[in-house]
Amino acid sequence: HDDAVDRRALDWLASAHAEGWLALPRVETRHTHGTGCTFASSAAAALALGHVPADAVVLAKMATAQALHVGHAAGAGAGPVGSPRGFHARATLLPTLGFDAGVPGVLGPAPDADPLGLYAIVDSPARARAALAGGVRTLQLRIKTPVDADERWHAALREAVLETVAACRAASARLFLNDDWQLAGACGAHGVHLGQEDLAALGPAGRTGLAASGLALGVSSHSLWELARARGLAPAYIACGPVWPTLTKAMPWRPQGTHNLRWWCAVAGVPVVAIGGILTLEQITQAADCGADGVCVVRALGDDPRRGIASMLAALRQAEGRTAASAPLPLPNPTLAGPDRTRAAKTR
């Protein structure tokens, strides 16, 4: 038996959207009456609010953990769990979610680094140099691989990555390469950004290799279960998106809005990057006001990234030092529309 695993409460999630172990530290208490009812009723309430089952179970896990923390004696034996408000606003109650049948990792301390700030996503070394000249110090090189890519294309990609790495090093900037962690490591990039499907496709051995590479990892997330899964990967940041409607790629996800972005920033436990549909200076300031550590711009860079970056950096600075809203953190809004049938759920 793995002592670290034995000290965690594990619930198996099996749904149309996600499968894996949901994990939180086990609450050492004898007052456990009502945990099953709390879990089931919390999941049902989340479903009634419009969440798909995978997200509903994440919220139910949080609610049950909070209930265990405030269990109390009621007579001579084990007492009942409690039912306090505010479980959804506690970062320590957001579980991690594993891939496949593996037990998820444990969220470590947040990276001690400068804020990501304005995060420019570019598709060539030339646009990277232009963004750097404008003052951006966090970039992502995103060059999508065509279906008919051959050895010549991959050689050209490698040269583009090496050229961009050199430009970023000269400017003391961080470069994340999209999709290919092995190429990122071979070329000396600061990190890699991966989507959840890419991470799932790596398999256990690939994810172990990625973790051992020393690369800073950025992970996409669009839902509560994807956020829980990203937490178990010790990421440098987790991207929340799309914050606003976007034309950059087709997605089934509802726009998160500042409502969900604020929730992500409060409970993720690591730096959060806002991405998706960010086109105006006002949106940049709003995202930063939600607590985003970084704000991604793609189309907003325009034909010449140098022209508008100074204004974008100024919009970010408007949020610096501003006191965050003191209003209670609301429950997150549903991230997907439509039903999802949960096939099974069991607790170990």
Long-range contacts (C-beta under 8 A, 24 or more apart in sequence): 2-103, 4-106, 5-103, 8-103, 9-65, 9-347, 10-103, 10-347, 10-348, 11-39, 11-57, 11-61, 11-345, 11-346, 11-347, 11-348, 12-344, 12-345, 12-346, 12-347, 12-348, 13-54, 13-57, 13-97, 13-225, 13-345, 14-342, 14-343, 14-344, 14-345, 15-52, 15-53, 15-54, 15-57, 15-340, 15-341, 15-342, 15-343, 16-53, 16-54, 16-340, 16-341, 16-342, 16-343, 17-52, 17-53, 17-54, 17-223, 17-225, 17-336, 17-340, 18-54, 18-97, 18-225, 18-226, 18-229, 19-100, 20-97, 20-98, 20-99, 20-100, 20-101, 20-102, 20-104, 20-229, 21-97, 21-98, 21-101, 21-102, 21-103, 21-104, 21-348, 22-57, 22-58, 22-61, 22-95, 22-96, 22-97, 22-104, 22-228, 23-95, 23-96, 23-97, 23-98, 23-103, 23-104, 23-106, 23-232, 24-61, 24-65, 24-93, 24-95, 24-96, 27-65, 27-68, 27-69, 29-68, 29-69, 29-71, 30-78, 30-79, 31-68, 31-71, 31-72, 31-73, 31-78, 31-79, 31-80, 31-81, 32-68, 32-71, 32-78, 32-81, 33-71, 33-78, 33-79, 33-80, 33-81, 34-67, 34-80, 34-81, 35-64, 35-67, 35-68, 35-81, 38-63, 38-64, 38-67, 38-81, 38-83, 39-63, 39-64, 49-331, 49-334, 50-333, 50-334, 50-337, 51-224, 51-334, 51-335, 52-223, 52-334, 52-335, 52-336, 52-338, 52-339, 52-340, 53-340, 53-341, 53-342, 54-223, 54-224, 54-225, 54-340, 54-342, 55-223, 55-224, 55-225, 55-334, 55-335, 55-336, 57-225, 57-342, 57-345, 58-94, 58-95, 58-97, 58-224, 58-225, 58-227, 58-228, 59-88, 59-224, 59-331, 61-93, 61-95, 62-87, 62-88, 62-90, 62-93, 62-94, 62-95, 63-87, 63-88, 65-93, 65-95, 66-90, 66-93, 86-328, 88-263, 88-267, 88-329, 88-331, 88-332, 89-266, 89-267, 89-328, 89-329, 90-267, 91-266, 91-267, 91-268, 91-269, 92-269, 94-227, 94-228, 94-231, 94-267, 94-268, 94-269, 95-228, 95-231, 96-228, 96-229, 96-231, 96-232, 97-225, 97-228, 97-229, 97-231, 97-232, 98-229, 98-232, 99-199, 99-200, 99-204, 99-207, 99-229, 100-203, 100-204, 102-204, 104-229, 104-231, 104-232, 105-232, 105-233, 105-234, 106-232, 107-231, 107-232, 107-234, 107-269, 107-270, 108-234, 110-269, 110-270, 110-271, 111-216, 111-236, 111-270, 111-271, 113-236, 115-271, 115-293, 115-294, 116-174, 116-237, 116-271, 116-273, 116-293, 116-294, 117-294, 117-295, 117-313, 117-316, 118-284, 118-294, 118-295, 118-297, 118-309, 118-312, 118-313, 118-316, 119-273, 119-275, 119-294, 119-295, 119-296, 119-297, 120-296, 120-297, 120-301, 120-305, 120-309, 121-178, 121-296, 121-297, 121-298, 122-301, 122-305, 124-160, 125-160, 125-163, 125-164, 125-167, 127-301, 127-305, 128-164, 128-167, 128-168, 128-175, 129-167, 130-304, 130-305, 130-306, 131-301, 131-305, 131-306, 131-309, 132-167, 132-168, 132-171, 132-173, 133-306, 134-305, 134-306, 134-307, 134-308, 134-309, 134-310, 135-309, 135-310, 135-313, 136-173, 136-305, 136-309, 137-171, 137-172, 137-173, 137-174, 138-173, 138-174, 138-176, 138-294, 139-164, 139-168, 139-173, 139-174, 139-175, 139-176, 140-175, 140-176, 140-177, 140-178, 140-193, 140-218, 140-296, 141-175, 141-176, 141-177, 141-178, 141-189, 142-178, 142-179, 142-193, 143-178, 145-179, 157-183, 158-183, 158-186, 158-187, 161-187, 161-189, 162-187, 162-188, 165-189, 174-216, 176-216, 176-218, 181-210, 181-213, 181-215, 184-215, 185-213, 185-214, 185-215, 189-215, 190-215, 190-216, 191-215, 191-216, 191-217, 191-218, 191-236, 192-216, 192-217, 192-218, 193-217, 193-218, 193-219, 193-220, 193-239, 194-218, 194-219, 194-220, 195-219, 195-220, 196-220, 196-221, 196-226, 196-229, 196-230, 199-229, 199-233, 207-233, 218-273, 220-275, 221-264, 222-251, 222-253, 222-256, 222-335, 223-253, 223-335, 223-336, 224-332, 224-335, 227-264, 227-267, 227-268, 230-268, 231-268, 231-269, 231-270, 235-270, 236-270, 236-271, 237-270, 237-271, 237-272, 237-273, 237-293, 237-294, 238-264, 238-268, 238-270, 238-271, 238-272, 238-273, 239-272, 239-273, 239-274, 239-275, 239-296, 240-264, 240-265, 240-268, 240-272, 240-273, 240-274, 240-275, 240-292, 241-274, 241-275, 241-276, 241-296, 242-275, 242-276, 242-277, 243-274, 243-275, 243-276, 243-277, 243-278, 243-283, 243-287, 244-276, 244-277, 244-278, 244-279, 244-283, 245-276, 245-277, 246-276, 246-277, 247-299, 248-276, 248-298, 248-299, 252-336, 253-335, 253-336, 254-333, 254-334, 254-335, 254-336, 254-337, 256-333, 256-335, 257-333, 258-286, 258-287, 258-289, 258-290, 259-330, 259-332, 259-333, 260-332, 260-333, 260-335, 261-287, 261-290, 261-292, 262-290, 262-291, 262-325, 262-329, 263-329, 263-330, 263-331, 263-332, 264-332, 265-290, 265-291, 265-292, 265-293, 266-291, 266-329, 281-311, 281-312, 281-314, 281-315, 282-315, 284-312, 284-315, 284-316, 285-315, 285-316, 285-318, 285-319, 288-315, 288-316, 288-318, 288-319, 288-320, 289-319, 289-322, 289-324, 289-325, 291-324
